[in-house]
Amino acid sequence: MKFKVAILGAGNVAWHLAPAIEDAGHEVTEVYARDLSSARKITERVYAAEPKDELDFSDSEAEIFILAVSDQAIPELADSVILPEGSILVHTSGAMSLDILGYSSATYTGIFYPLQSFTKSRKMEFEDVAFLLESDDEESLQKLRKLAKSLKSQYYNVRSKDRLAIHIAAVFASNFTNHMIRMSEEIMRRQGLDFEMLKPLIIEQISKALQIGAKNAQTGPASREDYETLENHHRFLDYNESFAEIYRLISQDIIDS
Amino acid sequence: MKFKVAILGAGNVAWHLAPAIEDAGHEVTEVYARDLSSARKITERVYAAEPKDELDFSDSEAEIFILAVSDQAIPELADSVILPEGSILVHTSGAMSLDILGYSSATYTGIFYPLQSFTKSRKMEFEDVAFLLESDDEESLQKLRKLAKSLKSQYYNVRSKDRLAIHIAAVFASNFTNHMIRMSEEIMRRQGLDFEMLKPLIIEQISKALQIGAKNAQTGPASREDYETLENHHRFLDYNESFAEIYRLISQDIIDS
């Protein structure tokens, strides 16, 4: 089943999603952005999509409308957009509920949330994306499943309540792990040391956590309850109050776990 | 250059190091543990090492003695062990200074710290280990370099002061990233959700951080300063005070970075 799809938004998700949808054999009909030149940056990545800066889609041939904008922008766009009869409007947010699309002109609403971290400069393989899907309409849900499947992505039916928990879990597993690495980079840089030497350790630790579970994979001074080392480390971090406090709190949570 | 090496200790590091040293063409002569049966578990992994539970090595043919024990056990063992003339005693700790070996009977002392996370149940490729080396004696340092090189490991000369910083950076990059994943596992489990769906996200995020740097790789509500989502997440975590506080603190540090 091939779909005609319109994308509203010109950020990281739209950037990667538009060509992927086309590569999967669907047609991207329009890309909307408040700013026409931003819309054009995305339409240039696909065959013949029309860039748009106004929200009247009543003549669109698209059936699925993907709202790929910031969480803050979703309600206003959803309420303002004019959609053709029978259309499905979905948003791509991990944090926003389905209800937020309730006042839109769409016949059906849903969620098409890619549980992945997108960066424009980095190629995204949609095989490595898990889509969390939701819709009150079984036929729409079926279409979203087909769209995800055609992208070779994994997909899960998830209610808004659970999606919140997954989003929070994703923040810990992704944004916060990333920030731990950033803090590590800063500690090394301050000392004039080469961060390269830590990379094999990071790769091994994460592989191990994903293979045997993070609980079994834990090592280090906190898990050994080596209070002398913890104290030495904490003292070293005196120069940065936030680092010291984060060190203390996570170490304590490892000990208590 | 082939070495005769004795290992003092029977933990995770000894477990992986003993066969690796032998595979690299050296000879493991003795393995010491307070408990003879523990020593035997390691000697069974190599050709003909003698298990020992007493610390008189005056007749040992080994030239390099590797103290692979917990940080707490290092000083007493280093002070008690009797070593042959000309021997090099090294410890494998990221946290302890070189001075701690100062009262030992070794002619030379050094540090042979594998910057890696070892788990007995998991095979370790020494190509993926960075050894941090230190010695006041240039010839000993040269031998430690050769030993590391023969294991196909990377190695860096690092002073004790810098080794402390590297150890702290390693705790953030490895133990703390692992704990973030553990917290994520717990949030998912509590909700009855499958942690599998988060794995592609974690793999992509870490790969990205190592490739373009964690600062450039950051995404998520804190880096977008999306206070509404942060507040919703924080409220969700009310059930676990420690999780809520860690969420708040790391998010703030991401915002401030």
Boltz contact constraints between the chains, C-beta under 6 A:
constraints:
  - contact:
      token1: [A, 95]
      token2: [B, 229]
      max_distance: 6.0
  - contact:
      token1: [A, 115]
      token2: [B, 201]
      max_distance: 6.0
  - contact:
      token1: [A, 116]
      token2: [B, 201]
      max_distance: 6.0
  - contact:
      token1: [A, 117]
      token2: [B, 204]
      max_distance: 6.0
  - contact:
      token1: [A, 117]
      token2: [B, 205]
      max_distance: 6.0
  - contact:
      token1: [A, 117]
      token2: [B, 219]
      max_distance: 6.0
  - contact:
      token1: [A, 122]
      token2: [B, 208]
      max_distance: 6.0
  - contact:
      token1: [A, 128]
      token2: [B, 200]
      max_distance: 6.0
  - contact:
      token1: [A, 128]
      token2: [B, 204]
      max_distance: 6.0
  - contact:
      token1: [A, 130]
      token2: [B, 197]
      max_distance: 6.0
  - contact:
      token1: [A, 130]
      token2: [B, 200]
      max_distance: 6.0
  - contact:
      token1: [A, 156]
      token2: [B, 197]
      max_distance: 6.0
  - contact:
      token1: [A, 162]
      token2: [B, 191]
      max_distance: 6.0
  - contact:
      token1: [A, 162]
      token2: [B, 193]
      max_distance: 6.0
  - contact:
      token1: [A, 165]
      token2: [B, 187]
      max_distance: 6.0
  - contact:
      token1: [A, 165]
      token2: [B, 191]
      max_distance: 6.0
  - contact:
      token1: [A, 168]
      token2: [B, 187]
      max_distance: 6.0
  - contact:
      token1: [A, 168]
      token2: [B, 233]
      max_distance: 6.0
  - contact:
      token1: [A, 168]
      token2: [B, 236]
      max_distance: 6.0
  - contact:
      token1: [A, 169]
      token2: [B, 184]
      max_distance: 6.0
  - contact:
      token1: [A, 169]
      token2: [B, 187]
      max_distance: 6.0
  - contact:
      token1: [A, 169]
      token2: [B, 188]
      max_distance: 6.0
  - contact:
      token1: [A, 170]
      token2: [B, 201]
      max_distance: 6.0
  - contact:
      token1: [A, 171]
      token2: [B, 220]
      max_distance: 6.0
  - contact:
      token1: [A, 172]
      token2: [B, 180]
      max_distance: 6.0
  - contact:
      token1: [A, 172]
      token2: [B, 183]
      max_distance: 6.0
  - contact:
      token1: [A, 172]
      token2: [B, 184]
      max_distance: 6.0
  - contact:
      token1: [A, 173]
      token2: [B, 181]
      max_distance: 6.0
  - contact:
      token1: [A, 173]
      token2: [B, 184]
      max_distance: 6.0
  - contact:
      token1: [A, 173]
      token2: [B, 198]
      max_distance: 6.0
  - contact:
      token1: [A, 173]
      token2: [B, 202]
      max_distance: 6.0
  - contact:
      token1: [A, 174]
      token2: [B, 201]
      max_distance: 6.0
  - contact:
      token1: [A, 174]
      token2: [B, 205]
      max_distance: 6.0
  - contact:
      token1: [A, 175]
      token2: [B, 220]
      max_distance: 6.0
  - contact:
      token1: [A, 176]
      token2: [B, 180]
      max_distance: 6.0
  - contact:
      token1: [A, 176]
      token2: [B, 250]
      max_distance: 6.0
  - contact:
      token1: [A, 177]
      token2: [B, 177]
      max_distance: 6.0
  - contact:
      token1: [A, 177]
      token2: [B, 180]
      max_distance: 6.0
  - contact:
      token1: [A, 178]
      token2: [B, 205]
      max_distance: 6.0
  - contact:
      token1: [A, 178]
      token2: [B, 209]
      max_distance: 6.0
  - contact:
      token1: [A, 178]
      token2: [B, 214]
      max_distance: 6.0
  - contact:
      token1: [A, 178]
      token2: [B, 217]
      max_distance: 6.0
  - contact:
      token1: [A, 178]
      token2: [B, 218]
      max_distance: 6.0
  - contact:
      token1: [A, 179]
      token2: [B, 250]
      max_distance: 6.0
  - contact:
      token1: [A, 179]
      token2: [B, 254]
      max_distance: 6.0
  - contact:
      token1: [A, 180]
      token2: [B, 172]
      max_distance: 6.0
  - contact:
      token1: [A, 180]
      token2: [B, 176]
      max_distance: 6.0
  - contact:
      token1: [A, 180]
      token2: [B, 177]
      max_distance: 6.0
  - contact:
      token1: [A, 181]
      token2: [B, 173]
      max_distance: 6.0
  - contact:
      token1: [A, 181]
      token2: [B, 209]
      max_distance: 6.0
  - contact:
      token1: [A, 181]
      token2: [B, 214]
      max_distance: 6.0
  - contact:
      token1: [A, 182]
      token2: [B, 214]
      max_distance: 6.0
  - contact:
      token1: [A, 182]
      token2: [B, 215]
      max_distance: 6.0
  - contact:
      token1: [A, 183]
      token2: [B, 172]
      max_distance: 6.0
  - contact:
      token1: [A, 184]
      token2: [B, 169]
      max_distance: 6.0
  - contact:
      token1: [A, 184]
      token2: [B, 172]
      max_distance: 6.0
  - contact:
      token1: [A, 184]
      token2: [B, 173]
      max_distance: 6.0
  - contact:
      token1: [A, 185]
      token2: [B, 214]
      max_distance: 6.0
  - contact:
      token1: [A, 187]
      token2: [B, 165]
      max_distance: 6.0
  - contact:
      token1: [A, 187]
      token2: [B, 168]
      max_distance: 6.0
  - contact:
      token1: [A, 187]
      token2: [B, 169]
      max_distance: 6.0
  - contact:
      token1: [A, 188]
      token2: [B, 169]
      max_distance: 6.0
  - contact:
      token1: [A, 191]
      token2: [B, 162]
      max_distance: 6.0
  - contact:
      token1: [A, 191]
      token2: [B, 165]
      max_distance: 6.0
  - contact:
      token1: [A, 193]
      token2: [B, 162]
      max_distance: 6.0
  - contact:
      token1: [A, 197]
      token2: [B, 130]
      max_distance: 6.0
  - contact:
      token1: [A, 197]
      token2: [B, 156]
      max_distance: 6.0
  - contact:
      token1: [A, 198]
      token2: [B, 173]
      max_distance: 6.0
  - contact:
      token1: [A, 199]
      token2: [B, 210]
      max_distance: 6.0
  - contact:
      token1: [A, 200]
      token2: [B, 128]
      max_distance: 6.0
  - contact:
      token1: [A, 200]
      token2: [B, 130]
      max_distance: 6.0
  - contact:
      token1: [A, 201]
      token2: [B, 115]
      max_distance: 6.0
  - contact:
      token1: [A, 201]
      token2: [B, 116]
      max_distance: 6.0
  - contact:
      token1: [A, 201]
      token2: [B, 170]
      max_distance: 6.0
  - contact:
      token1: [A, 201]
      token2: [B, 174]
      max_distance: 6.0
  - contact:
      token1: [A, 202]
      token2: [B, 173]
      max_distance: 6.0
  - contact:
      token1: [A, 204]
      token2: [B, 117]
      max_distance: 6.0
  - contact:
      token1: [A, 204]
      token2: [B, 128]
      max_distance: 6.0
  - contact:
      token1: [A, 205]
      token2: [B, 117]
      max_distance: 6.0
  - contact:
      token1: [A, 205]
      token2: [B, 174]
      max_distance: 6.0
  - contact:
      token1: [A, 205]
      token2: [B, 178]
      max_distance: 6.0
  - contact:
      token1: [A, 206]
      token2: [B, 206]
      max_distance: 6.0
  - contact:
      token1: [A, 209]
      token2: [B, 178]
      max_distance: 6.0
  - contact:
      token1: [A, 209]
      token2: [B, 181]
      max_distance: 6.0
  - contact:
      token1: [A, 210]
      token2: [B, 199]
      max_distance: 6.0
  - contact:
      token1: [A, 214]
      token2: [B, 178]
      max_distance: 6.0
  - contact:
      token1: [A, 214]
      token2: [B, 181]
      max_distance: 6.0
  - contact:
      token1: [A, 214]
      token2: [B, 182]
      max_distance: 6.0
  - contact:
      token1: [A, 214]
      token2: [B, 185]
      max_distance: 6.0
  - contact:
      token1: [A, 215]
      token2: [B, 182]
      max_distance: 6.0
  - contact:
      token1: [A, 217]
      token2: [B, 178]
      max_distance: 6.0
  - contact:
      token1: [A, 218]
      token2: [B, 178]
      max_distance: 6.0
  - contact:
      token1: [A, 219]
      token2: [B, 117]
      max_distance: 6.0
  - contact:
      token1: [A, 220]
      token2: [B, 171]
      max_distance: 6.0
  - contact:
      token1: [A, 220]
      token2: [B, 175]
      max_distance: 6.0
  - contact:
      token1: [A, 229]
      token2: [B, 95]
      max_distance: 6.0
  - contact:
      token1: [A, 233]
      token2: [B, 168]
      max_distance: 6.0
  - contact:
      token1: [A, 236]
      token2: [B, 168]
      max_distance: 6.0
  - contact:
      token1: [A, 242]
      token2: [B, 253]
      max_distance: 6.0
  - contact:
      token1: [A, 246]
      token2: [B, 249]
      max_distance: 6.0
  - contact:
      token1: [A, 249]
      token2: [B, 246]
      max_distance: 6.0
  - contact:
      token1: [A, 250]
      token2: [B, 176]
      max_distance: 6.0
  - contact:
      token1: [A, 250]
      token2: [B, 179]
      max_distance: 6.0
  - contact:
      token1: [A, 253]
      token2: [B, 242]
      max_distance: 6.0
  - contact:
      token1: [A, 254]
      token2: [B, 179]
      max_distance: 6.0
